[in-house]
Amino acid sequence: MKEKMEEIIERENVWTVPNMLCIARIAVSPYLGYLIMHSDYNLALGLVMLAGVTDLLDGLIARSFKSQSSKLGSFLDPMADKVLLATLFLSLTIAGSMPVPLTALIITRDVMLAAAGFYIRYQSLPPPRTLSRYFDMTHATAQLTPTKISKINTTIQLMTGFLTLSAAALGLTEHPALHALWYLTAGTTVASAFSYLTEKNTYKFLKKKKKIR
């Protein structure tokens, strides 16, 4: 059975620099929320900028070095972005600097995408589907390819979160330009959600590799 499993599932190294950078973004998200809730906007802004740099770095490293690219990273990178952005938007909303409907829209979309990711993992995992195998991330069973509008939406959301945080620090959250940016963010969020439903090849199940005899 073990030999059969190894033929079906691709084993990979998940301890890569890009994956560690993604995990770091997830780990600092609660602290970011804490800073915003306590109105420590300057440090929060610095943390958001640092997170943005790590996001650029993990993608650059994964593309430049084949050994640093992993199927897990295709899921972990967008997940790290979603956790960070959800924390940023939610904490700003609780602090009264971000509209509730926009944050609810973003979090609803992200929860649905996360649920879809877990379902894809389940469907792509060959029998026997045990918990230990399901959560063994060294076994790659699927690969995610974000849509173009989703990538644009992530950039806009990060820009919106950063500018709203800056506006909160300066007391400019009622500026019309910021409100226009909120509407733009809502539009791209809805569009990105539909793109995953309508576009093909957003994910693929990995097929077993043929042995060379």
C-alpha positions in Angstrom: 0.0 0.0 0.0 2.8 2.4 0.9 4.5 1.9 -2.5 1.2 2.4 -4.3 0.7 5.7 -2.4 4.1 6.9 -3.3 3.3 6.3 -7.0 0.1 8.4 -6.8 1.2 11.3 -4.6 4.1 13.6 -5.4 6.3 14.1 -2.3 8.0 17.4 -2.1 10.1 19.6 0.2 7.8 22.1 1.9 10.5 23.7 4.0 11.4 26.3 1.5 12.2 30.0 2.0 9.0 31.2 0.2 6.8 28.9 2.4 8.6 30.2 5.6 7.9 33.8 4.5 4.2 32.9 4.0 4.1 31.3 7.4 5.7 34.5 8.9 3.0 36.6 7.4 0.3 34.4 8.9 2.1 34.5 12.3 2.4 38.3 12.5 -1.3 38.9 11.5 -2.7 38.7 15.1 0.0 41.2 16.2 -1.0 43.5 13.4 -4.6 43.4 14.6 -3.4 44.1 18.2 -1.5 47.2 17.0 -4.5 48.6 15.1 -6.9 47.9 18.0 -4.6 49.9 20.2 -4.2 52.7 17.7 -0.5 52.1 17.2 -0.8 53.0 13.5 2.9 53.9 12.8 4.1 50.4 13.8 1.1 48.8 12.1 2.0 50.6 8.9 5.6 49.4 9.1 4.4 45.8 9.6 2.1 46.0 6.6 5.0 47.3 4.4 7.2 44.5 5.7 4.5 42.0 4.9 4.3 43.4 1.4 8.0 43.0 0.9 7.9 39.4 2.0 5.0 38.8 -0.4 7.1 40.1 -3.3 10.2 38.1 -2.1 8.5 34.7 -1.8 7.2 35.0 -5.3 10.5 36.1 -6.7 12.4 33.4 -5.0 10.0 30.7 -6.0 10.2 31.8 -9.7 14.0 32.2 -9.7 14.9 28.9 -8.0 13.2 25.7 -8.9 14.2 24.0 -5.7 12.3 26.7 -3.8 9.1 26.2 -5.7 6.4 23.9 -4.3 2.8 22.9 -4.9 2.1 23.7 -1.2 3.3 27.3 -1.9 0.5 27.7 -4.6 -2.0 27.3 -1.7 0.0 28.8 1.1 0.9 32.1 -0.6 -2.7 33.2 -1.3 -3.8 31.8 2.1 -1.2 34.0 3.9 -2.4 37.1 1.9 -6.0 36.3 2.9 -5.2 35.9 6.6 -3.2 39.1 6.7 -5.8 41.1 4.7 -8.7 39.7 6.7 -7.0 40.7 9.9 -6.2 44.2 8.6 -9.7 44.9 7.3 -11.4 43.3 10.3 -9.3 45.2 12.9 -9.8 48.5 11.0 -13.6 47.9 10.9 -13.7 47.2 14.6 -11.7 50.4 15.1 -14.3 52.3 13.1 -12.1 53.1 10.1 -13.4 50.7 7.5 -17.0 50.1 6.4 -18.6 46.9 7.7 -20.2 45.8 4.4 -16.8 45.9 2.6 -15.1 43.8 5.3 -18.0 41.3 5.4 -17.8 40.9 1.6 -14.0 40.3 1.7 -14.2 37.8 4.6 -17.1 35.9 3.1 -15.3 35.5 -0.2 -12.1 34.4 1.6 -14.0 31.8 3.7 -15.6 30.4 0.6 -12.3 30.1 -1.2 -10.7 28.5 1.9 -13.5 26.0 2.0 -13.0 25.2 -1.7 -9.3 24.7 -1.0 -10.0 22.1 1.7 -12.5 20.4 -0.6 -10.0 20.3 -3.5 -7.4 18.8 -1.1 -9.9 16.1 -0.1 -11.0 15.3 -3.7 -7.4 15.2 -4.9 -6.2 12.8 -2.2 -6.3 9.2 -3.4 -7.7 6.6 -1.0 -7.3 5.8 1.8 -8.3 9.4 2.9 -7.0 9.5 6.5 -6.4 12.6 8.6 -2.7 12.0 8.8 -2.4 11.8 5.0 -4.8 14.8 4.5 -2.7 17.1 6.7 0.7 15.7 5.5 1.7 18.7 3.4 4.8 16.9 2.0 2.3 15.0 -0.2 1.3 17.3 -3.0 -2.0 16.3 -4.6 -3.1 19.5 -6.3 -1.9 22.9 -7.6 -3.7 26.2 -7.5 -3.3 28.9 -10.2 -4.9 32.2 -9.1 -6.9 34.1 -11.8 -5.6 37.4 -13.2 -8.4 39.4 -11.6 -7.7 37.7 -8.3 -4.1 38.9 -8.4 -5.3 42.4 -9.2 -7.8 42.2 -6.4 -5.2 41.2 -3.9 -3.0 44.2 -4.9 -6.0 46.5 -4.6 -7.0 45.1 -1.3 -3.5 45.6 0.1 -3.4 49.1 -1.2 -6.8 49.9 0.3 -5.9 48.4 3.6 -2.6 50.4 3.7 -4.2 53.7 2.6 -7.1 53.3 5.1 -4.6 52.6 7.8 -2.7 55.7 6.8 -5.9 57.7 6.7 -6.8 56.5 10.2 -3.4 57.7 11.5 -4.0 61.1 9.9 -7.7 61.4 10.7 -8.7 61.4 7.0 -11.1 58.4 6.8 -13.9 60.5 5.5 -12.0 61.6 2.4 -14.0 61.0 -0.8 -11.0 59.5 -2.6 -10.8 56.8 0.1 -14.5 56.0 -0.2 -14.1 55.7 -4.0 -11.3 53.2 -3.3 -13.6 51.2 -1.0 -16.1 50.9 -3.9 -13.4 49.8 -6.3 -12.2 47.2 -3.8 -15.7 45.8 -3.4 -16.1 45.5 -7.2 -12.8 43.7 -7.8 -13.6 41.4 -4.8 -16.9 40.3 -6.4 -15.3 40.0 -9.8 -12.5 37.8 -8.4 -15.0 35.5 -6.7 -16.9 35.0 -10.0 -13.6 34.4 -11.8 -12.9 31.2 -9.8 -16.4 30.0 -10.8 -16.2 30.8 -14.5 -12.5 30.3 -15.5 -11.1 26.9 -16.2 -7.7 25.6 -15.0 -7.7 27.5 -11.7 -6.6 24.3 -10.1 -5.5 20.9 -11.2 -5.1 17.5 -9.6 -1.6 16.1 -9.8 -1.3 12.8 -11.7 1.1 10.1 -10.7 4.5 10.2 -12.4 5.4 7.4 -14.7 8.4 5.4 -13.7 11.3 5.4 -16.1 12.4 1.8 -16.7 
